[in-house]
Amino acid sequence: MPDSVRALLRLSLLGSLLALAASAQESRPPDSPGEFSADRPGFGESTDTVAPGFLQAETGFLAEAHALAGGPVRNISAPQPLLRIGLTKRLEMRLGADGFLRESDASGATRELHHGGSDLSVGAKVRLLPEGPRWPAVSLLASVSLPVGSSYFSSGSFDPEFHLIWAKSLPQGFDASGNFNFAWQTGGPQWTSQRAASFQIGHGMGAGLHGYAEVYRVWPIPGDEPAHVFASAGISRTLGADVQLDLEAGHTMMARTPSWFIGFGFAIRARLGGLFHRH
C-alpha cells in the first residue's frame, strides 16, 4: 500500500482521537451509558461493550525488552489507539493499532534500529451471555488486521483473530476474568497460528482505584521458546464518570529468554450525538 494512504489512515485515526477529546468536555446527557469499563490495562479484555450511541477511545505507551541469546531486543509502541463505538446494547465496532513502533535489536553482530507504523485492526465485540448466579458473562471479539503498516512491522496480509472472553463477580469485592485467544498469520506459503490464555483477578480499592494480578501464556513464540508465561499486575483510576488512567507491568516466568514490559495509558468516553439509536 502506498505511503500516502498509510499516512492518511494514521492521520484519520489521530483526528478521531482529537475530536473525541474535544467532545468529552461537553456536559453529559441525562441518559447515562452505565459504569465505565475499558479494555486496558492488562492482557485480557473486558466482556463489556460500549453503550449504543457512545464512542470510547483508549490509548497508551508500552516499553518492552526481550533478552535473546544474542543480545537484547527493545521495543516501544505508542499511542496504541483503540476506538470503540457502541452500536447496540450487545455490539460494538472497533478500530485499533499499536501506532508508531521503534525496535532496537542488538541480537546480531551490530545493533539495528527500526521504526515505523503498525498495521490496523478492524473488528467487533459481541456480548453472548450475561453474568448469572452460577455462570460468567461471555463475549466474543473478532477482528482482522489490515496490512497498512511499515514494511518491517507489517504482517503483509489480512490476519484474523478471535478472543473468547469471560468474567465473573466474586464475593468480598473481587472479580475474575480470562481470555482464550486464537490468531493466524496468513501471509507466506502457509498459515501460521498463535494461541493465548489468560486468568486475571482484581479488586476495587476505593476512591476509583482498581488493582489486578494476571497470568497468561502465549504460544508458540516465533524464532524463540515454544511458549512464554507472563505474570503481570496493574492499577487503574477512574476520574469522574468517563475517564480512566492506568499503569501496568509484567515479566516472564521461568523463561530461558526473559522478557518484561511496562506501560501506562488512559481511556475516555463521549456521546456520539444522534448517530445511533438505542434498541
Backbone as CSV, one residue per row, in Angstrom:
resi,resn,N_x,N_y,N_z,CA_x,CA_y,CA_z,C_x,C_y,C_z
1,MET,0.840,-1.180,0.000,0.000,0.000,0.000,0.883,1.241,0.000
2,PRO,0.534,2.286,-0.793,1.377,3.476,-0.866,1.500,4.158,0.489
3,ASP,2.665,4.822,0.685,2.901,5.511,1.949,1.869,6.603,2.186
4,SER,1.395,7.249,1.117,0.414,8.320,1.282,-0.890,7.795,1.867
5,VAL,-1.293,6.601,1.471,-2.521,6.013,2.011,-2.330,5.652,3.470
6,ARG,-1.157,5.071,3.787,-0.880,4.750,5.177,-0.933,6.011,6.041
7,ALA,-0.312,7.080,5.563,-0.290,8.320,6.327,-1.699,8.866,6.519
8,LEU,-2.542,8.757,5.487,-3.909,9.246,5.589,-4.691,8.470,6.638
9,LEU,-4.510,7.163,6.659,-5.210,6.345,7.650,-4.774,6.710,9.070
10,ARG,-3.478,6.903,9.269,-2.989,7.254,10.597,-3.482,8.633,11.021
11,LEU,-3.503,9.605,10.085,-3.994,10.933,10.410,-5.481,10.907,10.736
12,SER,-6.237,10.056,10.037,-7.667,9.933,10.315,-7.881,9.398,11.719
13,LEU,-7.068,8.428,12.113,-7.176,7.862,13.450,-6.834,8.904,14.505
14,LEU,-5.779,9.659,14.277,-5.389,10.698,15.217,-6.454,11.788,15.296
15,GLY,-7.037,12.126,14.150,-8.099,13.129,14.142,-9.305,12.705,14.945
16,SER,-9.635,11.425,14.879,-10.758,10.911,15.668,-10.479,11.046,17.158
17,LEU,-9.237,10.768,17.571,-8.872,10.905,18.980,-8.991,12.358,19.439
18,LEU,-8.529,13.279,18.613,-8.609,14.693,18.987,-10.053,15.167,19.066
19,ALA,-10.879,14.702,18.116,-12.288,15.075,18.147,-12.967,14.539,19.388
20,LEU,-12.596,13.323,19.782,-13.172,12.722,20.978,-12.795,13.526,22.216
21,ALA,-11.520,13.911,22.318,-11.077,14.676,23.480,-11.832,15.998,23.590
22,ALA,-12.098,16.626,22.440,-12.832,17.888,22.462,-14.281,17.687,22.886
23,SER,-14.926,16.657,22.349,-16.336,16.421,22.670,-16.527,16.000,24.107
24,ALA,-15.494,15.395,24.722,-15.615,14.942,26.110,-15.745,16.111,27.082
25,GLN,-15.425,17.329,26.643,-15.541,18.481,27.519,-16.988,18.938,27.670
26,GLU,-17.889,18.473,26.768,-19.275,18.883,26.824,-19.973,18.201,27.995
27,SER,-21.107,18.779,28.413,-21.856,18.204,29.527,-22.445,16.861,29.146
28,ARG,-22.653,16.019,30.136,-23.128,14.666,29.930,-24.643,14.650,29.775
29,PRO,-25.186,13.877,28.839,-26.630,13.836,28.646,-27.314,13.115,29.807
30,PRO,-28.643,13.293,29.959,-29.333,12.674,31.070,-29.296,11.147,31.035
31,ASP,-29.326,10.538,29.840,-29.331,9.075,29.746,-27.907,8.558,29.874
32,SER,-27.604,7.965,31.035,-26.249,7.531,31.351,-25.878,6.279,30.568
33,PRO,-24.626,6.168,30.116,-24.180,4.964,29.410,-23.777,3.834,30.345
34,GLY,-23.923,4.019,31.646,-23.576,2.970,32.591,-22.168,3.122,33.130
35,GLU,-21.760,2.135,33.920,-20.450,2.171,34.551,-19.335,2.120,33.513
36,PHE,-18.287,2.894,33.737,-17.174,2.953,32.791,-16.395,1.640,32.825
37,SER,-16.068,1.111,31.651,-15.315,-0.132,31.539,-14.390,-0.045,30.336
38,ALA,-13.092,-0.236,30.558,-12.104,-0.150,29.484,-11.484,-1.519,29.228
39,ASP,-10.905,-1.680,28.049,-10.201,-2.914,27.689,-8.714,-2.839,28.022
40,ARG,-8.324,-1.887,28.812,-6.975,-1.751,29.298,-7.047,-1.333,30.757
41,PRO,-6.029,-1.565,31.577,-4.781,-2.253,31.247,-4.972,-3.768,31.327
42,GLY,-3.888,-4.498,31.072,-3.917,-5.946,31.167,-3.932,-6.608,29.815
43,PHE,-3.611,-7.893,29.806,-3.565,-8.662,28.561,-4.967,-8.939,28.038
44,GLY,-5.880,-9.288,28.927,-7.241,-9.617,28.522,-8.112,-8.392,28.359
45,GLU,-9.273,-8.598,27.729,-10.254,-7.543,27.557,-11.440,-7.751,28.495
46,SER,-12.256,-6.715,28.637,-13.490,-6.804,29.394,-14.577,-7.452,28.547
47,THR,-15.549,-8.097,29.190,-16.710,-8.619,28.457,-17.680,-7.498,28.104
48,ASP,-17.545,-6.323,28.707,-18.467,-5.213,28.476,-18.293,-4.628,27.079
49,THR,-19.381,-4.070,26.559,-19.340,-3.320,25.308,-19.723,-1.873,25.598
50,VAL,-19.309,-0.971,24.715,-19.649,0.441,24.859,-21.143,0.627,24.585
51,ALA,-21.788,1.479,25.367,-23.221,1.724,25.222,-23.530,2.284,23.842
52,PRO,-24.691,1.943,23.277,-25.045,2.442,21.940,-25.099,3.963,21.916
53,GLY,-24.544,4.539,20.859,-24.507,5.985,20.726,-23.333,6.645,21.402
54,PHE,-22.411,5.838,21.949,-21.225,6.397,22.600,-19.965,5.888,21.904
55,LEU,-18.916,6.689,22.005,-17.605,6.333,21.469,-16.597,6.380,22.608
56,GLN,-15.725,5.386,22.653,-14.693,5.329,23.691,-13.328,5.191,23.033
57,ALA,-12.388,6.019,23.451,-11.026,5.970,22.940,-10.085,5.544,24.054
58,GLU,-9.208,4.596,23.750,-8.231,4.095,24.711,-6.857,4.175,24.063
59,THR,-5.880,4.644,24.802,-4.563,4.878,24.233,-3.499,4.727,25.310
60,GLY,-2.260,4.495,24.906,-1.218,4.317,25.905,0.170,4.204,25.298
61,PHE,1.121,3.935,26.174,2.542,3.796,25.834,3.032,2.494,26.440
62,LEU,3.811,1.725,25.669,4.327,0.442,26.159,5.797,0.322,25.799
63,ALA,6.632,-0.030,26.801,8.054,-0.317,26.596,8.300,-1.774,26.948
64,GLU,9.016,-2.501,26.062,9.267,-3.917,26.254,10.740,-4.215,26.014
65,ALA,11.230,-5.277,26.650,12.591,-5.750,26.415,12.584,-7.271,26.437
66,HIS,13.335,-7.877,25.522,13.397,-9.332,25.392,14.872,-9.724,25.340
67,ALA,15.338,-10.483,26.340,16.750,-10.851,26.445,17.017,-12.119,25.644
68,LEU,17.209,-11.963,24.345,17.529,-13.101,23.492,18.977,-13.533,23.708
69,ALA,19.312,-14.737,23.261,20.652,-15.282,23.486,21.731,-14.398,22.874
70,GLY,21.453,-13.802,21.714,22.454,-12.987,21.045,22.520,-11.552,21.514
71,GLY,21.584,-11.143,22.379,21.552,-9.763,22.832,20.128,-9.282,22.992
72,PRO,19.912,-8.166,23.682,18.556,-7.693,23.975,17.886,-7.052,22.759
73,VAL,16.572,-7.216,22.707,15.728,-6.519,21.754,14.767,-5.654,22.551
74,ARG,14.732,-4.364,22.265,13.860,-3.441,22.993,12.861,-2.819,22.034
75,ASN,11.613,-2.709,22.493,10.531,-2.171,21.672,9.780,-1.089,22.422
76,ILE,9.361,-0.084,21.693,8.497,0.968,22.221,7.335,1.132,21.246
77,SER,6.116,1.188,21.772,4.944,1.414,20.920,4.049,2.462,21.558
78,ALA,3.532,3.362,20.722,2.638,4.433,21.171,1.991,5.049,19.920
79,PRO,0.794,5.575,20.005,-0.050,5.695,21.195,-1.021,4.535,21.386
80,GLN,-0.860,3.434,20.688,-1.707,2.255,20.839,-3.195,2.614,20.828
81,PRO,-3.664,3.327,19.812,-5.047,3.804,19.835,-6.053,2.671,19.623
82,LEU,-7.142,2.732,20.358,-8.282,1.839,20.169,-9.548,2.675,20.231
83,LEU,-10.338,2.669,19.150,-11.626,3.354,19.103,-12.730,2.311,19.171
84,ARG,-13.658,2.489,20.100,-14.778,1.567,20.294,-16.076,2.345,20.155
85,ILE,-16.959,1.904,19.260,-18.224,2.592,19.002,-19.369,1.643,19.334
86,GLY,-20.243,2.052,20.263,-21.378,1.241,20.637,-22.470,1.288,19.586
87,LEU,-22.865,0.138,19.061,-23.918,0.057,18.050,-25.259,-0.349,18.658
88,THR,-25.252,-1.385,19.502,-26.429,-1.807,20.246,-25.989,-2.114,21.674
89,LYS,-26.919,-2.590,22.494,-26.571,-2.914,23.876,-25.594,-4.074,23.969
90,ARG,-25.479,-4.877,22.922,-24.610,-6.047,22.966,-23.495,-6.033,21.926
91,LEU,-23.403,-4.983,21.122,-22.465,-4.995,19.994,-21.727,-3.671,19.882
92,GLU,-20.407,-3.751,19.684,-19.600,-2.567,19.421,-18.673,-2.822,18.233
93,MET,-18.342,-1.754,17.519,-17.363,-1.793,16.437,-16.050,-1.269,16.973
94,ARG,-14.913,-1.779,16.435,-13.598,-1.440,16.966,-12.604,-1.158,15.840
95,LEU,-11.751,-0.183,16.081,-10.634,0.124,15.190,-9.419,0.371,16.069
96,GLY,-8.358,-0.427,15.886,-7.206,-0.303,16.763,-5.885,-0.467,16.034
97,ALA,-4.805,-0.154,16.730,-3.447,-0.281,16.186,-2.457,-0.164,17.334
98,ASP,-1.224,-0.599,17.096,-0.151,-0.317,18.057,0.361,1.107,17.897
99,GLY,0.149,1.693,16.711,0.588,3.064,16.477,1.975,3.099,15.865
100,PHE,2.839,3.947,16.393,4.202,4.090,15.901,5.136,3.217,16.736
101,LEU,5.964,2.442,16.057,6.811,1.445,16.699,8.282,1.786,16.519
102,ARG,9.058,1.426,17.557,10.509,1.578,17.487,11.139,0.328,18.079
103,GLU,12.033,-0.315,17.319,12.690,-1.530,17.784,14.202,-1.366,17.704
104,SER,14.876,-1.665,18.818,16.333,-1.666,18.888,16.778,-3.108,19.074
105,ASP,17.505,-3.628,18.099,17.873,-5.046,18.076,19.387,-5.175,18.155
106,ALA,19.868,-5.736,19.277,21.296,-5.965,19.452,21.617,-7.453,19.461
107,SER,20.719,-8.256,18.891,20.916,-9.704,18.929,21.869,-10.201,17.844
108,GLY,22.215,-9.343,16.906,23.160,-9.730,15.866,24.536,-9.147,16.139
109,ALA,25.373,-9.154,15.121,26.734,-8.635,15.277,26.740,-7.125,15.479
110,THR,25.753,-6.434,14.924,25.654,-4.989,15.076,24.251,-4.635,15.547
111,ARG,24.140,-3.466,16.148,22.830,-3.008,16.616,22.041,-2.445,15.430
112,GLU,20.773,-2.849,15.329,19.893,-2.351,14.283,18.744,-1.584,14.917
113,LEU,18.314,-0.518,14.245,17.216,0.307,14.734,16.159,0.411,13.638
114,HIS,14.926,0.073,14.000,13.811,0.142,13.048,12.692,0.958,13.672
115,HIS,12.003,1.729,12.858,10.846,2.469,13.338,9.849,2.636,12.207
116,GLY,8.568,2.755,12.557,7.521,2.888,11.558,6.155,2.652,12.166
117,GLY,5.169,2.603,11.302,3.797,2.428,11.746,3.367,0.972,11.759
118,SER,2.375,0.662,12.591,1.855,-0.696,12.699,0.689,-0.912,11.740
119,ASP,0.297,-2.165,11.607,-0.938,-2.487,10.904,-2.130,-2.000,11.718
120,LEU,-3.276,-1.857,11.051,-4.532,-1.530,11.722,-5.336,-2.801,11.929
121,SER,-6.236,-2.762,12.899,-7.118,-3.890,13.179,-8.555,-3.387,13.205
122,VAL,-9.437,-4.056,12.462,-10.857,-3.708,12.418,-11.643,-4.904,12.932
123,GLY,-12.578,-4.662,13.838,-13.310,-5.800,14.386,-14.559,-5.386,15.122
124,ALA,-15.110,-6.337,15.866,-16.331,-6.116,16.637,-16.304,-7.010,17.869
125,LYS,-16.966,-6.542,18.924,-17.156,-7.351,20.125,-18.653,-7.510,20.362
126,VAL,-19.081,-8.731,20.648,-20.491,-9.005,20.907,-20.623,-9.722,22.245
127,ARG,-21.576,-9.310,23.045,-21.844,-9.950,24.326,-22.760,-11.139,24.090
128,LEU,-22.261,-12.333,24.368,-23.008,-13.556,24.102,-23.882,-13.985,25.261
129,LEU,-23.412,-13.783,26.489,-24.115,-14.316,27.648,-23.922,-13.373,28.831
130,PRO,-25.028,-12.893,29.432,-24.871,-12.053,30.629,-24.493,-12.900,31.834
131,GLU,-23.863,-12.261,32.804,-23.472,-12.988,34.011,-24.691,-13.445,34.799
132,GLY,-24.632,-14.665,35.312,-25.686,-15.209,36.150,-25.144,-15.626,37.493
133,PRO,-26.007,-16.133,38.365,-25.551,-16.530,39.704,-24.478,-17.616,39.668
134,ARG,-24.539,-18.513,38.669,-23.626,-19.648,38.647,-22.763,-19.700,37.395
135,TRP,-22.845,-18.694,36.552,-22.042,-18.717,35.331,-21.500,-17.313,35.032
136,PRO,-20.405,-17.220,34.295,-19.803,-15.914,33.992,-20.451,-15.252,32.782
137,ALA,-20.219,-13.974,32.650,-20.529,-13.286,31.400,-19.549,-13.755,30.331
138,VAL,-20.016,-13.855,29.085,-19.170,-14.328,27.990,-19.346,-13.396,26.792
139,SER,-18.248,-13.013,26.177,-18.261,-12.186,24.967,-17.287,-12.755,23.949
140,LEU,-17.502,-12.387,22.687,-16.617,-12.788,21.596,-16.119,-11.549,20.884
141,LEU,-14.800,-11.472,20.700,-14.175,-10.377,19.958,-13.551,-10.972,18.701
142,ALA,-13.952,-10.472,17.537,-13.410,-10.937,16.262,-12.840,-9.745,15.510
143,SER,-11.653,-9.912,14.912,-11.019,-8.807,14.201,-10.161,-9.338,13.065
144,VAL,-9.791,-8.430,12.181,-8.864,-8.756,11.095,-7.899,-7.591,10.935
145,SER,-6.622,-7.899,10.748,-5.625,-6.847,10.576,-5.576,-6.398,9.122
146,LEU,-5.296,-5.117,8.930,-5.143,-4.544,7.591,-3.670,-4.222,7.386
147,PRO,-3.033,-4.757,6.339,-1.580,-4.594,6.163,-1.201,-3.220,5.632
148,VAL,-1.349,-2.187,6.487,-1.049,-0.812,6.085,0.181,-0.264,6.800
149,GLY,0.817,-1.076,7.626,1.970,-0.613,8.391,3.247,-0.547,7.574
150,SER,4.295,-0.060,8.200,5.614,-0.024,7.567,6.061,-1.435,7.227
151,SER,6.860,-1.568,6.196,7.210,-2.898,5.688,7.868,-3.771,6.751
152,TYR,8.661,-3.199,7.650,9.348,-4.015,8.655,8.383,-4.578,9.689
153,PHE,7.343,-3.810,10.039,6.438,-4.207,11.105,5.139,-4.835,10.597
154,SER,4.819,-4.669,9.345,3.567,-5.194,8.828,3.652,-6.699,8.583
155,SER,2.542,-7.400,8.820,2.493,-8.829,8.504,2.363,-9.052,7.002
156,GLY,1.918,-8.021,6.288,1.763,-8.145,4.840,0.538,-8.922,4.413
157,SER,-0.370,-9.208,5.347,-1.549,-9.996,4.998,-2.719,-9.592,5.884
158,PHE,-3.910,-10.051,5.505,-5.125,-9.805,6.272,-5.285,-10.967,7.256
159,ASP,-4.960,-10.724,8.530,-4.852,-11.802,9.511,-6.018,-11.775,10.493
160,PRO,-6.775,-12.870,10.597,-7.905,-12.917,11.524,-7.473,-13.260,12.944
161,GLU,-8.290,-12.834,13.909,-8.028,-13.115,15.316,-9.357,-13.179,16.065
162,PHE,-9.466,-14.116,17.004,-10.680,-14.286,17.795,-10.313,-14.376,19.271
163,HIS,-11.085,-13.670,20.129,-10.906,-13.710,21.569,-12.224,-14.135,22.199
164,LEU,-12.209,-15.225,22.935,-13.354,-15.625,23.744,-13.083,-15.153,25.163
165,ILE,-13.963,-14.292,25.689,-13.715,-13.576,26.937,-14.780,-13.960,27.969
166,TRP,-14.383,-14.153,29.217,-15.341,-14.423,30.280,-15.009,-13.566,31.490
167,ALA,-16.010,-13.316,32.341,-15.802,-12.520,33.552,-16.864,-12.897,34.573
168,LYS,-16.469,-12.891,35.856,-17.401,-13.268,36.933,-17.112,-12.446,38.182
169,SER,-18.167,-11.901,38.771,-18.044,-11.224,40.055,-17.894,-12.255,41.163
170,LEU,-17.041,-11.935,42.152,-16.780,-12.840,43.253,-17.136,-12.159,44.578
171,PRO,-17.261,-12.936,45.658,-17.555,-12.327,46.965,-16.430,-11.389,47.426
172,GLN,-16.785,-10.554,48.378,-15.829,-9.639,49.017,-15.217,-8.627,48.050
173,GLY,-15.953,-8.277,47.000,-15.486,-7.249,46.081,-14.459,-7.682,45.061
174,PHE,-14.187,-8.992,44.959,-13.237,-9.489,43.969,-13.956,-9.766,42.645
175,ASP,-13.178,-9.827,41.570,-13.698,-10.226,40.266,-12.641,-11.057,39.548
176,ALA,-13.092,-11.979,38.709,-12.188,-12.843,37.944,-12.567,-12.774,36.480
177,SER,-11.577,-12.922,35.604,-11.831,-12.884,34.167,-10.719,-13.617,33.431
178,GLY,-10.932,-13.861,32.153,-9.913,-14.541,31.360,-10.228,-14.489,29.883
179,ASN,-9.242,-14.869,29.094,-9.337,-14.889,27.635,-8.838,-16.215,27.090
180,PHE,-9.393,-16.615,25.953,-8.817,-17.651,25.105,-8.701,-17.037,23.710
181,ASN,-7.468,-16.828,23.248,-7.223,-16.103,22.001,-6.670,-17.032,20.924
182,PHE,-7.116,-16.793,19.696,-6.649,-17.564,18.547,-6.353,-16.584,17.417
183,ALA,-5.115,-16.603,16.900,-4.706,-15.683,15.841,-3.985,-16.459,14.743
184,TRP,-4.130,-15.978,13.511,-3.478,-16.602,12.369,-2.762,-15.548,11.542
185,GLN,-1.593,-15.901,11.034,-0.890,-15.067,10.069,-0.974,-15.775,8.733
186,THR,-1.644,-15.131,7.774,-1.994,-15.798,6.525,-1.018,-15.540,5.398
187,GLY,-0.030,-14.672,5.600,0.951,-14.417,4.554,1.945,-15.555,4.425
188,GLY,2.638,-15.622,3.306,3.641,-16.673,3.101,3.031,-17.928,2.511
189,PRO,3.825,-18.965,2.367,3.360,-20.184,1.709,2.308,-20.933,2.507
190,GLN,2.271,-20.776,3.847,1.265,-21.463,4.639,0.884,-20.627,5.862
191,TRP,-0.316,-20.881,6.384,-0.783,-20.159,7.554,-0.011,-20.589,8.793
192,THR,0.255,-19.651,9.677,0.807,-19.966,10.989,-0.174,-19.449,12.038
193,SER,-0.197,-20.089,13.181,-1.165,-19.723,14.213,-0.455,-19.445,15.528
194,GLN,-1.139,-18.680,16.381,-0.661,-18.411,17.738,-1.863,-18.398,18.665
195,ARG,-1.706,-18.964,19.848,-2.779,-19.031,20.828,-2.337,-18.374,22.132
196,ALA,-3.306,-18.007,22.942,-3.018,-17.402,24.234,-4.171,-17.689,25.182
197,ALA,-3.856,-17.801,26.458,-4.867,-17.984,27.500,-4.458,-17.161,28.706
198,SER,-5.436,-16.536,29.362,-5.123,-15.656,30.490,-6.113,-15.867,31.625
199,PHE,-5.655,-15.530,32.838,-6.517,-15.508,34.018,-6.147,-14.281,34.831
200,GLN,-7.174,-13.516,35.215,-6.955,-12.278,35.963,-7.896,-12.232,37.154
201,ILE,-7.408,-11.737,38.268,-8.242,-11.496,39.438,-8.005,-10.068,39.898
202,GLY,-9.100,-9.360,40.205,-8.989,-7.960,40.572,-9.832,-7.625,41.783
203,HIS,-9.641,-6.399,42.275,-10.386,-5.960,43.458,-10.422,-4.441,43.484
204,GLY,-11.582,-3.886,43.785,-11.698,-2.449,43.966,-10.975,-2.011,45.219
205,MET,-10.372,-0.827,45.152,-9.559,-0.337,46.268,-10.093,0.972,46.837
206,GLY,-11.279,1.391,46.386,-11.848,2.638,46.853,-11.282,3.834,46.125
207,ALA,-12.005,4.955,46.187,-11.574,6.216,45.567,-11.343,6.057,44.068
208,GLY,-12.121,5.181,43.408,-11.997,4.985,41.973,-10.841,4.114,41.550
209,LEU,-10.145,3.486,42.484,-8.980,2.651,42.172,-9.399,1.185,42.024
210,HIS,-8.759,0.492,41.092,-8.974,-0.945,40.904,-7.622,-1.580,40.571
211,GLY,-7.247,-2.605,41.324,-5.988,-3.303,41.080,-6.240,-4.714,40.594
212,TYR,-5.265,-5.291,39.903,-5.412,-6.653,39.397,-4.055,-7.341,39.340
213,ALA,-4.105,-8.657,39.328,-2.943,-9.507,39.053,-3.360,-10.500,37.979
214,GLU,-2.420,-10.838,37.094,-2.777,-11.620,35.904,-1.645,-12.572,35.547
215,VAL,-2.026,-13.739,35.057,-1.075,-14.695,34.500,-1.594,-15.086,33.116
216,TYR,-0.703,-15.086,32.117,-1.135,-15.511,30.788,0.002,-16.221,30.053
217,ARG,-0.409,-17.090,29.160,0.528,-17.901,28.378,0.288,-17.639,26.894
218,VAL,1.377,-17.426,26.152,1.319,-17.204,24.701,2.195,-18.248,24.028
219,TRP,1.636,-18.916,23.010,2.406,-19.948,22.319,1.911,-20.148,20.894
220,PRO,2.793,-20.561,19.964,4.255,-20.577,20.077,4.819,-19.170,19.909
221,ILE,6.103,-19.004,20.242,6.801,-17.728,20.059,7.724,-17.889,18.855
222,PRO,7.429,-17.263,17.714,8.240,-17.478,16.511,9.711,-17.164,16.741
223,GLY,10.585,-18.099,16.377,12.025,-17.909,16.496,12.536,-17.898,17.912
224,ASP,11.735,-18.384,18.868,12.155,-18.333,20.269,11.660,-19.602,20.965
225,GLU,11.310,-19.494,22.232,10.856,-20.641,23.001,9.481,-21.118,22.523
226,PRO,9.108,-22.352,22.882,7.780,-22.836,22.493,6.648,-21.987,23.052
227,ALA,6.865,-21.411,24.266,5.821,-20.589,24.887,6.448,-19.639,25.889
228,HIS,5.741,-18.554,26.171,6.102,-17.642,27.245,4.931,-17.540,28.207
229,VAL,5.226,-17.588,29.507,4.231,-17.368,30.548,4.582,-16.075,31.267
230,PHE,3.644,-15.138,31.310,3.859,-13.834,31.932,3.069,-13.726,33.227
231,ALA,3.652,-13.060,34.205,2.942,-12.602,35.396,2.951,-11.077,35.352
232,SER,1.773,-10.490,35.517,1.693,-9.039,35.428,0.716,-8.507,36.465
233,ALA,0.788,-7.213,36.693,-0.103,-6.545,37.633,-0.281,-5.111,37.181
234,GLY,-1.365,-4.502,37.637,-1.612,-3.124,37.250,-2.657,-2.489,38.132
235,ILE,-2.874,-1.216,37.895,-3.847,-0.448,38.654,-4.475,0.582,37.736
236,SER,-5.769,0.848,37.945,-6.464,1.869,37.171,-7.201,2.801,38.119
237,ARG,-7.456,4.008,37.646,-8.138,5.020,38.460,-9.135,5.765,37.569
238,THR,-10.398,5.731,37.946,-11.398,6.484,37.201,-11.435,7.913,37.723
239,LEU,-11.597,8.845,36.790,-11.729,10.262,37.103,-13.094,10.704,36.608
240,GLY,-14.026,10.895,37.510,-15.381,11.188,37.099,-16.028,9.939,36.522
241,ALA,-16.960,10.129,35.589,-17.714,9.010,35.032,-17.168,8.511,33.708
242,ASP,-16.273,9.267,33.040,-15.923,8.943,31.661,-14.434,8.958,31.365
243,VAL,-13.570,8.929,32.364,-12.130,8.957,32.130,-11.458,7.947,33.057
244,GLN,-10.447,7.261,32.545,-9.671,6.320,33.353,-8.187,6.466,33.030
245,LEU,-7.352,6.422,34.060,-5.902,6.355,33.923,-5.447,4.974,34.375
246,ASP,-4.310,4.485,33.836,-3.867,3.142,34.227,-2.355,3.013,34.137
247,LEU,-1.853,1.994,34.849,-0.436,1.652,34.865,-0.313,0.137,34.960
248,GLU,0.632,-0.463,34.216,0.791,-1.919,34.211,2.257,-2.289,34.037
249,ALA,2.617,-3.508,34.504,3.968,-4.026,34.341,3.911,-5.542,34.414
250,GLY,4.860,-6.203,33.740,4.870,-7.656,33.758,6.229,-8.221,33.396
251,HIS,6.408,-9.519,33.708,7.679,-10.202,33.447,7.392,-11.676,33.183
252,THR,8.215,-12.289,32.337,8.074,-13.717,32.086,8.434,-14.530,33.323
253,MET,7.890,-15.746,33.378,8.166,-16.655,34.486,8.986,-17.842,33.972
254,MET,10.149,-18.085,34.586,10.985,-19.247,34.282,11.275,-19.384,32.785
255,ALA,11.636,-18.287,32.145,11.925,-18.292,30.715,13.431,-18.342,30.467
256,ARG,13.839,-19.064,29.436,15.251,-19.064,29.043,15.639,-17.720,28.444
257,THR,14.706,-17.068,27.781,14.933,-15.744,27.208,13.917,-14.785,27.836
258,PRO,14.211,-14.262,29.034,13.217,-13.468,29.768,12.816,-12.189,29.041
259,SER,11.610,-11.762,29.336,11.052,-10.554,28.732,10.270,-9.794,29.792
260,TRP,10.270,-8.469,29.696,9.491,-7.655,30.612,8.851,-6.503,29.864
261,PHE,7.854,-5.887,30.484,7.213,-4.717,29.880,6.677,-3.808,30.979
262,ILE,6.503,-2.541,30.636,5.849,-1.566,31.497,5.084,-0.607,30.604
263,GLY,3.900,-0.210,31.037,3.083,0.663,30.210,2.147,1.523,31.040
264,PHE,1.633,2.556,30.422,0.630,3.400,31.058,-0.272,3.960,29.968
265,GLY,-1.450,4.408,30.360,-2.366,4.940,29.362,-3.610,5.533,29.983
266,PHE,-4.574,5.854,29.118,-5.842,6.377,29.611,-6.944,6.011,28.622
267,ALA,-8.174,6.137,29.087,-9.354,5.891,28.260,-10.361,6.993,28.552
268,ILE,-11.150,7.356,27.533,-12.115,8.436,27.666,-13.348,8.100,26.824
269,ARG,-14.511,8.482,27.327,-15.779,8.146,26.667,-16.583,9.414,26.419
270,ALA,-17.283,9.449,25.275,-18.114,10.603,24.932,-19.277,10.139,24.064
271,ARG,-20.322,10.952,24.035,-21.513,10.602,23.276,-21.363,10.990,21.808
272,LEU,-21.858,10.103,20.925,-21.962,10.418,19.507,-23.382,10.884,19.249
273,GLY,-23.561,12.189,19.127,-24.905,12.749,19.057,-25.704,12.256,17.880
274,GLY,-26.789,11.510,18.172,-27.790,11.166,17.171,-27.394,10.195,16.092
275,LEU,-26.152,9.648,16.121,-25.755,8.734,15.051,-26.410,7.369,15.183
276,PHE,-26.600,6.936,16.409,-27.180,5.627,16.652,-28.348,5.762,17.623
277,HIS,-29.233,4.798,17.573,-30.396,4.788,18.449,-30.363,3.562,19.325
278,ARG,-30.868,3.681,20.516,-30.897,2.558,21.438,-31.996,1.575,21.017
279,HIS,-31.695,0.288,21.237,-32.646,-0.765,20.890,-32.980,-1.573,22.128
